[in-house]
Amino acid sequence: MSQFFQIHPDNPQVRLIKQAADIVRKGGIIVYPTDSAYAIGCHIGDKRALERIRRIRQLDDKHNFTLVCRDLSELATFARVDNTQYRLLKACTPGPYTFILKATAEVPRRLMHQKRKTIGLRVPENPTAQALLDELNEPLMSVTLIMPGDADPLIDPYDIRALLEHDVDLVVDGGYCGLEMTTVIDLADDDPVLVRQGKGDVAPFGL
C-alpha cells in the first residue's frame, strides 16, 4: 500500500519532503508533480527500482529515462555542454523542457542511449519537485506517468493512488500540474532538433 502525501504546491512542507526523499533513498518509487505533468521516479543508482518502473509503464529496455536535475550546474555534471548549448540551457531552465545531450561518465550506462551515448535531462520549475531534488542532493531518474494504452499523462493524484497504490511507494499530491508533457529538444549535435512539441516554447531554439 503506497503512502499519500498532500504537499502544498507553493510552500512544500519540509517534514514531508524529507520523508519523500528517504523513501527514494531506500529504493522506493514515487509519483511526484512537475511543471508539465506528473512523473514517476526513483533513485539514480537503483536498478531494481528502475525495473519496477519499466513494469508499471510496460517499457522495453530501449526506452530512455530522464535525469531530473535541480539546476543547470547539476545538469552539467551529467552532460557535456559547450558555450552555445549552455546559453540556450540557461535561458530555458528551469522550465518544461527535456534536453537530449551527450552524456558524461557520471551517467550510468543503462540510462544512456545505447548508440549515441546521450541522456535526457531536465530542470523543472515546480516548488515540490525542486524541494525534493534539493533534499536528495542528486537527480531523480524519471519518466512521465503515462499508463500503457493511454495517450495522455495521469493528472489526478487520487486517481493515481487508486490505480497504483500497490505498485508505487509514494504518491505526492502537489495539485494540478497539467496534461502537457515537456518539449523535447535534441542538442547533442550542432543544430537543435525538435523531438517532441510540448509545453515549452521552441522559439529560443530557432525551430
LUMPA-209811 format. One line per 8 residues: number of its first residue (from 1); for each residue x, y, z of N, C-alpha, C. Coordinates in Angstrom, 1 decimal, always signed. Example, Ala and Ser with C-alpha at 12.3 -4.5 7.8 and 13.67 -1.06 7.14 Angstrom:
residues 2
1 = +13.2:-5.7:+7.8:+12.3:-4.5:+7.8:+13.2:-3.3:+7.8 ~ +12.8:-2.2:+7.1:+13.7:-1.1:+7.1:+12.9:+0.0:+7.9 $
//
This chain:
residues 207
1 = +0.9:-1.2:+0.0:+0.0:+0.0:+0.0:+0.9:+1.2:+0.0 ~ +0.7:+2.1:-1.0:+1.5:+3.3:-1.1:+1.1:+4.3:-0.1 ~ +2.1:+5.2:+0.3:+1.8:+6.3:+1.1:+1.3:+7.5:+0.2 ~ +0.6:+8.4:+0.8:+0.0:+9.5:+0.1:+0.2:+10.8:+0.8 ~ +1.1:+11.7:+0.3:+1.4:+13.0:+0.9:+0.7:+14.1:+0.2 ~ +0.0:+14.9:+0.9:-0.6:+16.1:+0.3:+0.4:+17.3:+0.6 ~ +1.1:+17.7:-0.4:+2.1:+18.7:-0.2:+1.6:+20.1:-0.8 ~ +1.8:+21.1:-0.1:+1.4:+22.4:-0.6:+2.1:+22.8:-1.9 $
9 = +1.4:+23.1:-2.9:+2.1:+23.3:-4.2:+3.0:+24.5:-4.3 ~ +2.9:+25.5:-3.4:+3.7:+26.7:-3.4:+4.7:+26.7:-2.2 ~ +4.3:+26.1:-1.1:+5.2:+26.1:+0.1:+5.3:+24.6:+0.6 ~ +6.1:+23.8:+0.0:+6.1:+22.4:+0.4:+6.6:+22.2:+1.8 ~ +5.9:+21.3:+2.5:+6.2:+21.1:+4.0:+7.5:+20.3:+4.1 ~ +8.5:+20.9:+4.8:+9.8:+20.3:+4.9:+9.8:+18.9:+5.4 ~ +8.9:+18.6:+6.4:+8.8:+17.3:+7.0:+8.5:+16.2:+6.0 ~ +7.5:+16.6:+5.1:+7.0:+15.6:+4.1:+8.0:+15.4:+3.0 $
17 = +8.7:+16.5:+2.6:+9.8:+16.4:+1.6:+10.9:+15.5:+2.1 ~ +11.3:+15.7:+3.4:+12.3:+14.8:+3.9:+11.9:+13.3:+3.9 ~ +10.6:+13.1:+4.2:+10.1:+11.7:+4.2:+10.1:+11.1:+2.8 ~ +9.7:+12.0:+1.8:+9.7:+11.5:+0.4:+11.1:+11.2:+0.0 ~ +12.1:+12.0:+0.3:+13.5:+11.8:-0.1:+14.0:+10.5:+0.6 ~ +13.6:+10.2:+1.8:+14.0:+9.0:+2.5:+13.5:+7.7:+1.7 ~ +12.2:+7.9:+1.3:+11.6:+6.8:+0.5:+12.4:+6.5:-0.8 ~ +12.8:+7.5:-1.5:+13.6:+7.4:-2.7:+15.0:+6.7:-2.3 $
25 = +15.6:+7.2:-1.3:+17.0:+6.7:-0.9:+16.9:+5.2:-0.6 ~ +15.8:+4.8:+0.0:+15.6:+3.4:+0.4:+15.1:+2.5:-0.7 ~ +15.1:+3.0:-1.9:+14.8:+2.1:-3.1:+13.3:+2.3:-3.5 ~ +12.6:+3.2:-3.0:+11.2:+3.4:-3.3:+11.0:+4.1:-4.6 ~ +9.7:+3.9:-5.1:+9.3:+4.5:-6.4:+8.2:+5.6:-5.9 ~ +8.4:+6.8:-6.5:+7.4:+7.8:-6.1:+6.8:+8.5:-7.4 ~ +5.6:+8.9:-7.2:+4.9:+9.8:-8.2:+4.9:+11.2:-7.7 ~ +5.4:+12.1:-8.5:+5.5:+13.5:-8.0:+5.2:+14.5:-9.1 $
33 = +4.8:+15.7:-8.7:+4.4:+16.7:-9.7:+5.6:+17.4:-10.3 ~ +5.5:+17.9:-11.6:+6.5:+18.7:-12.2:+5.7:+19.9:-12.8 ~ +6.4:+20.7:-13.6:+5.8:+21.8:-14.2:+5.1:+21.5:-15.5 ~ +5.1:+20.2:-15.9:+4.3:+19.9:-17.1:+3.3:+18.8:-16.8 ~ +3.7:+17.7:-16.2:+2.8:+16.6:-15.8:+3.4:+15.8:-14.7 ~ +2.6:+14.9:-14.1:+3.1:+14.1:-13.0:+4.1:+13.1:-13.6 ~ +5.2:+12.8:-12.8:+6.2:+11.9:-13.2:+6.3:+10.8:-12.2 ~ +7.0:+9.7:-12.6:+7.3:+8.6:-11.7:+8.8:+8.4:-11.7 $
41 = +9.3:+8.4:-10.5:+10.8:+8.4:-10.4:+11.4:+7.6:-9.3 ~ +12.7:+7.4:-9.3:+13.4:+6.6:-8.3:+14.8:+7.1:-8.2 ~ +15.6:+6.5:-7.3:+17.0:+6.8:-7.1:+17.8:+6.6:-8.4 ~ +18.7:+7.5:-8.7:+19.5:+7.4:-9.9:+20.3:+6.1:-10.0 ~ +20.7:+5.5:-8.9:+21.6:+4.3:-9.0:+20.8:+3.0:-8.7 ~ +19.5:+3.0:-8.7:+18.8:+1.8:-8.2:+18.2:+1.0:-9.4 ~ +18.9:+0.0:-9.8:+18.5:-0.8:-10.9:+17.1:-1.5:-10.7 ~ +16.9:-2.0:-9.4:+15.7:-2.7:-9.1:+14.5:-1.8:-9.2 $
49 = +14.6:-0.6:-8.7:+13.5:+0.4:-8.8:+13.3:+0.8:-10.3 ~ +14.3:+0.9:-11.0:+14.2:+1.2:-12.5:+13.3:+0.1:-13.2 ~ +13.6:-1.1:-12.8:+12.9:-2.2:-13.5:+11.4:-2.2:-13.0 ~ +11.2:-1.8:-11.8:+9.8:-1.7:-11.3:+9.0:-0.7:-12.1 ~ +9.7:+0.4:-12.4:+9.0:+1.5:-13.2:+8.8:+1.0:-14.6 ~ +9.8:+0.2:-15.2:+9.6:-0.3:-16.5:+8.3:-1.2:-16.6 ~ +8.1:-2.0:-15.5:+7.0:-2.9:-15.5:+5.7:-2.1:-15.4 ~ +5.6:-1.1:-14.6:+4.4:-0.3:-14.4:+4.1:+0.4:-15.7 $
57 = +5.0:+0.9:-16.4:+4.8:+1.6:-17.7:+4.8:+0.7:-18.9 ~ +5.2:-0.5:-18.7:+5.4:-1.5:-19.7:+6.3:-1.0:-20.8 ~ +7.5:-0.6:-20.3:+8.6:+0.0:-21.2:+9.6:-1.1:-21.5 ~ +10.1:-1.1:-22.7:+11.2:-2.0:-23.0:+12.6:-1.4:-22.6 ~ +13.6:-2.2:-22.7:+14.9:-1.7:-22.2:+15.6:-0.7:-23.1 ~ +14.9:-0.3:-24.2:+15.4:+0.7:-25.1:+14.8:+2.1:-24.7 ~ +13.8:+2.1:-23.9:+13.2:+3.4:-23.5:+14.1:+4.2:-22.6 ~ +14.4:+5.4:-23.0:+15.3:+6.3:-22.3:+14.7:+7.0:-21.2 $
65 = +15.2:+6.9:-20.0:+14.7:+7.7:-18.8:+15.4:+9.1:-18.9 ~ +14.8:+10.0:-18.1:+15.3:+11.3:-18.0:+15.9:+11.5:-16.6 ~ +17.0:+12.2:-16.5:+17.5:+12.6:-15.2:+17.0:+14.0:-14.9 ~ +16.2:+14.1:-13.8:+15.5:+15.4:-13.4:+16.5:+16.0:-12.4 ~ +17.0:+17.2:-12.8:+18.0:+17.9:-12.0:+17.5:+19.2:-11.4 ~ +18.2:+19.6:-10.3:+17.6:+20.8:-9.6:+18.1:+22.1:-10.2 ~ +19.2:+22.1:-11.0:+19.7:+23.3:-11.6:+20.7:+23.0:-12.7 ~ +21.1:+24.1:-13.3:+22.0:+24.0:-14.5:+23.3:+23.4:-14.2 $
73 = +23.9:+23.7:-13.0:+25.2:+23.2:-12.6:+25.1:+21.7:-12.4 ~ +24.0:+21.2:-11.8:+23.9:+19.7:-11.7:+23.7:+19.1:-13.0 ~ +23.0:+19.7:-13.9:+22.8:+19.1:-15.3:+24.1:+19.0:-16.0 ~ +25.0:+20.0:-15.8:+26.3:+20.0:-16.4:+27.2:+18.9:-15.9 ~ +26.9:+18.3:-14.8:+27.7:+17.2:-14.2:+27.4:+15.9:-15.1 ~ +26.2:+15.8:-15.6:+25.8:+14.6:-16.3:+25.8:+14.8:-17.9 ~ +26.1:+16.0:-18.4:+26.1:+16.2:-19.8:+27.3:+17.1:-20.2 ~ +27.8:+16.8:-21.4:+28.9:+17.6:-22.0:+28.2:+18.8:-22.7 $
81 = +28.5:+20.0:-22.3:+27.8:+21.2:-22.8:+28.8:+22.2:-23.3 ~ +28.7:+22.7:-24.5:+29.5:+23.7:-25.0:+28.9:+25.1:-24.7 ~ +29.6:+26.2:-25.0:+29.1:+27.5:-24.7:+27.8:+27.9:-25.3 ~ +27.6:+27.5:-26.5:+26.3:+27.8:-27.2:+25.2:+27.0:-26.5 ~ +25.4:+25.8:-26.2:+24.4:+25.0:-25.6:+24.1:+25.5:-24.2 ~ +25.1:+25.9:-23.5:+25.0:+26.5:-22.1:+24.1:+27.7:-22.1 ~ +24.3:+28.6:-23.1:+23.5:+29.8:-23.2:+22.0:+29.5:-23.4 ~ +21.7:+28.5:-24.3:+20.4:+28.1:-24.5:+19.7:+27.4:-23.3 $
89 = +20.5:+26.6:-22.6:+20.0:+26.0:-21.4:+19.7:+27.0:-20.3 ~ +20.6:+27.9:-20.2:+20.5:+29.0:-19.1:+19.2:+29.8:-19.3 ~ +18.9:+30.0:-20.6:+17.7:+30.8:-20.9:+16.4:+30.1:-20.7 ~ +16.5:+28.7:-20.7:+15.3:+27.9:-20.7:+15.1:+27.0:-19.5 ~ +16.0:+27.2:-18.5:+15.8:+26.4:-17.3:+15.8:+27.3:-16.1 ~ +15.0:+27.0:-15.1:+14.0:+25.8:-15.1:+12.9:+26.1:-16.0 ~ +12.3:+25.0:-16.5:+11.2:+25.1:-17.4:+10.7:+23.8:-18.0 ~ +9.7:+23.7:-18.8:+9.1:+22.5:-19.2:+9.7:+21.9:-20.5 $
97 = +11.0:+21.7:-20.4:+11.8:+21.1:-21.5:+12.6:+19.8:-21.0 ~ +12.8:+18.9:-21.9:+13.7:+17.8:-21.7:+14.8:+18.0:-22.8 ~ +16.0:+18.0:-22.4:+17.1:+18.2:-23.4:+17.9:+16.9:-23.6 ~ +18.2:+16.6:-24.8:+19.0:+15.4:-25.1:+20.4:+15.9:-25.4 ~ +21.3:+15.4:-24.5:+22.7:+15.9:-24.6:+23.7:+14.7:-24.5 ~ +24.9:+15.0:-24.9:+26.0:+14.0:-24.8:+26.2:+13.7:-23.3 ~ +26.2:+12.4:-23.0:+26.4:+12.1:-21.6:+27.8:+12.1:-21.1 ~ +28.1:+12.4:-19.9:+29.4:+12.3:-19.3:+29.5:+10.9:-18.6 $
105 = +30.7:+10.6:-18.1:+30.9:+9.3:-17.4:+30.1:+9.2:-16.1 ~ +29.6:+10.3:-15.6:+28.8:+10.2:-14.4:+27.4:+9.5:-14.6 ~ +27.0:+9.4:-15.9:+25.7:+8.7:-16.1:+25.8:+7.2:-16.2 ~ +25.0:+6.5:-15.4:+25.0:+5.0:-15.5:+24.7:+4.6:-16.9 ~ +25.5:+3.6:-17.4:+25.4:+3.2:-18.8:+24.0:+2.7:-19.2 ~ +23.2:+2.2:-18.2:+21.9:+1.7:-18.5:+20.9:+2.8:-18.8 ~ +21.3:+4.1:-18.5:+20.4:+5.2:-18.8:+20.7:+5.9:-20.1 ~ +21.9:+5.6:-20.7:+22.3:+6.2:-21.9:+21.6:+5.6:-23.1 $
113 = +21.4:+6.4:-24.2:+21.1:+5.9:-25.5:+22.2:+5.0:-25.9 ~ +21.9:+3.7:-26.3:+23.0:+2.7:-26.5:+24.0:+3.1:-27.6 ~ +23.5:+3.7:-28.7:+24.4:+4.0:-29.8:+25.0:+5.4:-29.7 ~ +24.2:+6.4:-29.3:+24.6:+7.8:-29.4:+25.3:+8.2:-28.1 ~ +25.1:+7.5:-27.0:+25.7:+7.8:-25.7:+25.2:+9.2:-25.2 ~ +23.9:+9.4:-25.4:+23.2:+10.6:-25.0:+22.3:+10.3:-23.8 ~ +21.9:+11.4:-23.1:+21.0:+11.3:-22.0:+20.0:+12.4:-22.0 ~ +18.8:+12.2:-21.6:+17.8:+13.2:-21.5:+17.8:+13.8:-20.1 $
121 = +17.9:+15.2:-20.0:+17.9:+15.9:-18.7:+16.9:+17.0:-18.7 ~ +16.4:+17.3:-17.5:+15.5:+18.5:-17.4:+15.6:+19.1:-16.0 ~ +15.3:+20.4:-15.9:+15.2:+21.1:-14.7:+13.8:+21.7:-14.6 ~ +13.0:+21.1:-13.7:+11.6:+21.5:-13.6:+11.4:+22.8:-12.8 ~ +10.4:+23.6:-13.2:+10.0:+24.8:-12.4:+8.8:+24.5:-11.6 ~ +9.0:+23.7:-10.6:+7.9:+23.3:-9.7:+8.4:+23.2:-8.3 ~ +7.8:+24.0:-7.3:+8.4:+24.0:-6.0:+8.5:+22.7:-5.3 ~ +7.6:+21.8:-5.5:+7.6:+20.5:-4.8:+8.8:+19.7:-5.4 $
129 = +8.9:+19.6:-6.7:+10.0:+18.9:-7.4:+11.3:+19.5:-7.0 ~ +11.4:+20.8:-6.9:+12.7:+21.5:-6.6:+13.1:+21.2:-5.1 ~ +12.1:+21.2:-4.2:+12.4:+20.9:-2.8:+12.8:+19.5:-2.7 ~ +12.2:+18.6:-3.4:+12.6:+17.2:-3.3:+14.0:+17.0:-3.8 ~ +14.4:+17.6:-5.0:+15.7:+17.5:-5.5:+16.7:+18.1:-4.6 ~ +16.4:+19.2:-4.0:+17.3:+19.8:-3.1:+17.6:+18.9:-1.9 ~ +16.6:+18.3:-1.4:+16.7:+17.4:-0.2:+17.5:+16.1:-0.6 ~ +17.3:+15.6:-1.8:+18.0:+14.4:-2.3:+19.5:+14.7:-2.6 $
137 = +19.8:+16.0:-3.0:+21.1:+16.4:-3.4:+21.7:+15.6:-4.6 ~ +20.8:+15.1:-5.5:+21.1:+14.4:-6.7:+19.9:+14.3:-7.6 ~ +20.0:+14.0:-8.8:+18.9:+13.9:-9.7:+18.0:+12.7:-9.4 ~ +16.7:+12.8:-9.9:+15.8:+11.7:-9.9:+15.8:+11.1:-11.3 ~ +15.8:+9.8:-11.3:+15.6:+9.1:-12.6:+14.1:+8.9:-12.9 ~ +13.6:+9.5:-13.9:+12.2:+9.7:-14.1:+11.7:+9.4:-15.5 ~ +10.4:+9.2:-15.6:+9.6:+9.2:-16.8:+8.2:+9.8:-16.5 ~ +7.6:+10.3:-17.6:+6.2:+10.9:-17.4:+5.3:+9.7:-17.0 $
145 = +4.3:+10.0:-16.2:+3.4:+9.0:-15.8:+2.2:+8.8:-16.8 ~ +2.5:+8.1:-17.8:+1.5:+7.7:-18.8:+1.3:+6.2:-18.7 ~ +0.1:+5.7:-18.5:-0.1:+4.3:-18.3:-0.2:+3.6:-19.7 ~ +0.1:+2.3:-19.8:+0.1:+1.6:-21.0:-1.3:+1.8:-21.7 ~ -1.3:+2.1:-23.0:-2.6:+2.3:-23.7:-3.1:+3.7:-23.7 ~ -2.6:+4.5:-22.8:-3.1:+5.9:-22.7:-2.3:+6.8:-23.6 ~ -3.0:+7.9:-24.1:-2.3:+8.9:-24.9:-1.8:+10.0:-24.0 ~ -2.5:+10.3:-22.9:-2.2:+11.4:-22.0:-1.7:+11.0:-20.6 $
153 = -0.9:+11.8:-20.0:-0.5:+11.5:-18.6:-1.7:+11.5:-17.6 ~ -1.5:+10.8:-16.5:-2.5:+10.9:-15.4:-2.3:+12.2:-14.7 ~ -3.4:+12.9:-14.3:-3.4:+14.2:-13.7:-4.0:+14.3:-12.3 ~ -4.8:+13.4:-11.9:-5.5:+13.5:-10.6:-4.8:+12.6:-9.6 ~ -4.2:+13.2:-8.6:-3.5:+12.4:-7.6:-4.3:+11.3:-6.9 ~ -5.6:+11.5:-6.8:-6.5:+10.5:-6.2:-6.7:+9.3:-7.1 ~ -6.8:+9.6:-8.4:-6.9:+8.5:-9.4:-5.6:+7.8:-9.5 ~ -4.5:+8.5:-9.4:-3.2:+7.8:-9.4:-3.0:+6.9:-8.2 $
161 = -3.4:+7.4:-7.0:-3.3:+6.5:-5.8:-4.2:+5.3:-6.0 ~ -5.4:+5.4:-6.5:-6.3:+4.3:-6.7:-5.8:+3.3:-7.7 ~ -5.1:+3.8:-8.7:-4.6:+2.9:-9.7:-3.3:+2.2:-9.4 ~ -2.4:+2.9:-8.6:-1.1:+2.5:-8.4:-0.7:+2.2:-6.9 ~ -1.7:+2.1:-6.1:-1.4:+2.1:-4.6:-0.7:+0.8:-4.2 ~ -0.7:-0.2:-5.1:+0.0:-1.5:-4.8:+1.3:-1.6:-5.6 ~ +1.6:-0.6:-6.4:+2.8:-0.6:-7.3:+3.8:+0.4:-7.0 ~ +3.5:+1.5:-6.4:+4.5:+2.5:-6.0:+4.5:+2.7:-4.5 $
169 = +5.5:+3.4:-4.0:+5.7:+3.5:-2.6:+5.1:+4.8:-2.0 ~ +5.0:+5.8:-2.9:+4.5:+7.1:-2.5:+3.9:+7.8:-3.7 ~ +2.7:+8.4:-3.4:+2.1:+9.4:-4.4:+2.1:+10.7:-3.7 ~ +2.8:+11.7:-4.3:+2.8:+13.1:-3.8:+1.7:+13.9:-4.5 ~ +0.7:+14.3:-3.7:-0.3:+15.2:-4.3:+0.2:+16.6:-4.2 ~ +0.6:+17.1:-5.3:+1.1:+18.5:-5.4:+0.1:+19.4:-6.2 ~ -1.1:+19.0:-6.3:-2.1:+19.7:-7.0:-2.1:+19.4:-8.5 ~ -2.9:+20.2:-9.2:-3.0:+20.0:-10.7:-1.7:+20.6:-11.4 $
177 = -1.1:+19.8:-12.2:+0.1:+20.3:-13.0:+0.0:+20.1:-14.5 ~ -1.2:+19.8:-15.0:-1.4:+19.9:-16.4:-1.3:+18.5:-17.1 ~ -1.7:+18.6:-18.4:-1.7:+17.4:-19.2:-0.5:+17.4:-20.2 ~ +0.0:+18.6:-20.5:+1.1:+18.7:-21.5:+2.4:+18.2:-21.0 ~ +3.1:+17.4:-21.8:+4.4:+16.9:-21.5:+5.4:+18.0:-21.8 ~ +6.7:+17.7:-21.5:+7.7:+18.6:-21.9:+8.0:+18.7:-23.4 ~ +8.5:+19.8:-23.8:+9.1:+19.9:-25.2:+10.4:+19.2:-25.1 ~ +10.7:+18.3:-26.1:+12.0:+17.6:-26.1:+12.8:+18.2:-27.2 $
185 = +14.0:+18.7:-26.8:+14.9:+19.3:-27.8:+16.2:+18.5:-27.8 ~ +16.7:+18.0:-29.0:+17.9:+17.3:-29.1:+19.0:+18.3:-29.4 ~ +19.9:+18.5:-28.4:+21.1:+19.4:-28.5:+22.4:+18.6:-28.6 ~ +22.3:+17.3:-28.9:+23.6:+16.5:-28.9:+24.5:+16.8:-30.1 ~ +23.9:+17.4:-31.2:+24.7:+17.7:-32.4:+24.8:+19.2:-32.6 ~ +25.2:+19.6:-33.7:+25.4:+21.1:-33.9:+24.2:+21.9:-33.9 ~ +23.1:+21.4:-34.5:+21.9:+22.2:-34.5:+20.8:+21.6:-33.7 ~ +20.0:+22.4:-33.0:+18.9:+21.9:-32.2:+17.9:+21.2:-33.1 $
193 = +17.3:+20.1:-32.6:+16.3:+19.3:-33.3:+15.1:+19.1:-32.4 ~ +13.9:+19.4:-32.9:+12.7:+19.2:-32.1:+12.3:+17.7:-32.2 ~ +12.3:+17.1:-31.1:+11.9:+15.7:-31.0:+10.4:+15.6:-30.7 ~ +9.9:+16.4:-29.8:+8.5:+16.4:-29.4:+8.1:+17.8:-29.0 ~ +7.0:+18.3:-29.6:+6.5:+19.6:-29.2:+5.6:+19.4:-28.0 ~ +5.9:+20.1:-26.9:+5.1:+20.0:-25.7:+4.8:+21.4:-25.1 ~ +4.9:+21.5:-23.8:+4.6:+22.8:-23.2:+5.6:+23.9:-23.4 ~ +6.8:+23.6:-23.6:+7.9:+24.6:-23.8:+7.9:+25.2:-25.1 $
201 = +8.1:+26.5:-25.2:+8.2:+27.3:-26.4:+9.5:+26.9:-27.2 ~ +9.4:+26.7:-28.5:+10.5:+26.3:-29.3:+11.3:+27.5:-29.9 ~ +10.7:+28.7:-29.8:+11.3:+29.9:-30.4:+12.7:+30.1:-30.0 ~ +13.1:+29.9:-28.7:+14.5:+30.2:-28.3:+15.5:+29.3:-29.1 ~ +15.1:+28.3:-29.7:+16.0:+27.3:-30.4:+15.9:+27.5:-31.9 ~ +15.2:+28.5:-32.3:+15.1:+28.8:-33.8:+14.4:+27.7:-34.5 ~ +13.4:+27.1:-33.9:+12.7:+26.0:-34.5:+11.2:+26.4:-34.8 $
//
